[in-house]
C-alpha cells in the first residue's frame, strides 16, 4: 500500500497538534518525549524521527502556534482590524481561555520555557512575536510611531494577565486580573474603556 505524497507532512502536523497540547499543559520540564509521544498516540521514535529532539519539537510548536489565534484580526481596513481585535480581546482574556491551557495560546504556557531554551528556539519566538506585533500595531490608537510600542504593551499585558490569572485560585481575583487588562487593552485599541 502506498501512502499519499503528503502523508509524512500530515502525520507530522497531527503529532505537532496533539503533543503540543500536552506540552502547553505540563510545560517543557513537566513532560518527557515518551509523554509527548503518548499524547499524540505515536512512539517516541516517531516523535524523534519527525522533530529530532524535544527542544526541536518546542521550536516547531512556537513556530506553528505563536500568535496563530490572532490571525482573526487580520484585515486591510484599520477600522475592521480594530473591531476584530476588540472582539478577540474578550475571548483571549476570558475564563474559557484561562481554564483551557492545552488548547490556549502558547505564550502564557511556554514563554518561560522558551526563555531557558537554545538561541534557535528564542530566535523563532522573536520572529513570531515581531510578526504578531506587526499584525496588531495598525489596530492601536495614536500616531504611527507609537502604535508598535502600544502593540507590545498590549501583548505583554494580555499574556501576563492570562499567566497570572491561571496561577491564582479560581474566583474573583483571577477574574479581576483579566477584567482589568481587558479594559486597559480595549482602551489602547479604541480610546474607550470596555
C-alpha positions in Angstrom: 0.0 0.0 0.0 1.3 3.4 -1.0 0.9 6.5 1.2 -0.2 9.8 -0.4 2.7 12.2 -1.2 1.8 14.4 1.8 1.4 11.6 4.3 4.6 12.4 6.2 3.6 16.1 6.3 0.1 15.3 7.6 1.5 12.8 10.2 3.9 15.4 11.4 1.2 18.1 11.7 -1.0 15.6 13.6 1.8 14.8 16.1 2.5 18.5 16.5 -1.1 19.4 17.2 -1.7 16.6 19.7 1.6 16.7 21.5 1.6 20.5 21.7 -1.5 20.3 23.9 0.4 18.1 26.5 3.4 20.4 26.3 1.4 23.5 27.0 -0.4 21.8 29.8 2.6 20.3 31.6 5.5 22.6 30.5 8.8 21.7 28.9 10.2 20.2 32.2 7.0 18.6 33.2 6.7 16.1 30.3 9.3 13.9 28.5 9.5 12.6 25.0 7.6 9.5 26.0 4.8 11.6 27.4 4.6 13.8 24.3 4.6 10.7 22.0 1.9 9.0 24.1 -0.3 12.2 23.9 0.0 12.0 20.1 -0.5 8.2 20.1 2.8 7.6 18.4 6.0 6.0 19.5 8.9 8.0 20.9 10.8 7.0 17.8 8.1 8.6 15.6 8.5 11.9 17.6 12.2 11.8 17.2 12.1 11.0 13.5 9.7 13.9 12.9 11.3 16.5 15.1 14.8 15.3 16.1 14.7 16.3 19.8 12.3 17.6 22.4 13.7 21.1 22.1 13.3 21.0 18.3 9.7 20.0 19.0 9.3 23.1 21.2 10.7 25.2 18.5 8.2 23.8 16.0 5.3 24.4 18.4 6.4 28.0 18.8 6.8 28.5 15.1 3.4 26.9 14.3 1.3 28.4 17.1 2.7 31.6 18.5 0.2 34.3 17.5 -1.9 32.0 15.3 -5.1 32.7 17.1 -4.6 36.4 16.5 -5.0 35.8 12.7 -8.7 36.5 13.2 -7.9 40.2 13.5 -6.2 40.5 10.1 -8.0 42.8 7.8 -6.6 45.5 5.4 -9.2 48.1 6.8 -7.8 49.5 10.1 -11.3 50.1 11.5 -12.3 46.5 10.8 -9.0 45.2 12.3 -9.6 47.3 15.4 -13.2 45.9 15.7 -12.0 42.4 15.3 -9.2 42.9 17.9 -11.6 44.3 20.5 -13.9 41.3 19.9 -10.9 38.9 20.2 -9.7 40.6 23.5 -12.9 39.4 25.2 -12.1 35.8 24.2 -8.4 35.9 25.0 -9.0 37.5 28.3 -11.9 35.3 29.1 -12.5 32.4 31.6 -12.5 29.8 28.9 -9.0 30.7 27.7 -7.8 30.9 31.3 -9.1 27.4 32.0 -8.1 25.6 28.9 -4.3 25.6 28.9 -4.0 22.7 26.5 -6.0 24.5 23.7 -4.9 28.0 24.6 -2.3 30.4 23.4 1.3 29.2 23.6 2.6 32.5 25.0 1.3 32.2 28.6 2.0 28.5 28.7 5.5 28.2 27.3 7.3 31.7 27.3 9.2 30.8 30.5 10.3 27.6 28.9 11.4 29.4 25.8 13.5 31.8 27.9 15.5 28.8 29.0 15.8 27.3 25.6 18.5 27.5 23.0 19.1 30.5 20.8 17.4 28.8 17.9 14.2 28.5 19.8 14.4 32.0 21.1 15.0 33.4 17.6 11.9 31.6 16.3 10.0 33.1 19.2 11.3 36.6 18.4 10.4 36.3 14.8 6.9 35.2 15.6 6.5 37.9 18.2 7.6 40.5 15.7 5.0 39.2 13.3 2.3 39.4 15.9 3.2 43.0 16.9 3.2 44.0 13.2 -0.3 42.5 12.9 -1.6 44.3 16.0 0.1 47.7 15.6 -2.3 49.1 12.9 -5.2 48.5 15.3 -3.6 50.6 18.1 -4.6 54.2 18.8 -2.2 57.0 18.5 0.4 58.3 16.0 2.0 55.7 13.7 5.4 55.9 15.6 3.6 55.0 18.9 1.5 52.1 17.6 4.2 49.4 17.7 5.1 50.3 21.3 1.4 50.1 22.2 1.1 46.7 20.5 4.0 45.4 22.5 2.3 46.7 25.7 -1.0 45.1 24.7 0.6 41.7 24.0 2.7 41.8 27.2 -0.3 42.8 29.3 -2.6 40.1 27.8 0.0 37.3 28.2 0.8 38.5 31.7 -2.8 38.7 32.7 -3.6 35.1 31.5 -0.4 33.8 33.2 -1.3 35.5 36.5 -4.9 34.5 36.3 -4.0 30.9 35.7 -1.7 30.9 38.7 -4.4 32.3 41.0 -7.1 30.1 42.5 -10.4 30.1 40.7 -12.5 33.0 41.8 -13.0 36.8 41.9 -9.3 37.8 42.0 -8.4 35.8 38.8 -11.4 37.3 37.1 -10.4 40.8 38.3 -7.0 40.4 36.7 -8.5 39.5 33.3 -11.1 42.3 33.5 -8.6 45.0 34.4 -6.4 44.1 31.4 -9.4 43.7 29.1 -10.3 47.3 30.0 -6.8 48.6 29.5 -6.1 46.9 26.2 -9.6 47.8 24.9 -8.8 51.4 25.7 -5.4 51.1 23.9 -7.3 49.9 20.8 -10.4 52.1 20.8 -9.6 55.0 23.1 -12.5 54.0 25.2 -12.9 51.5 28.1 -14.6 48.1 27.7 
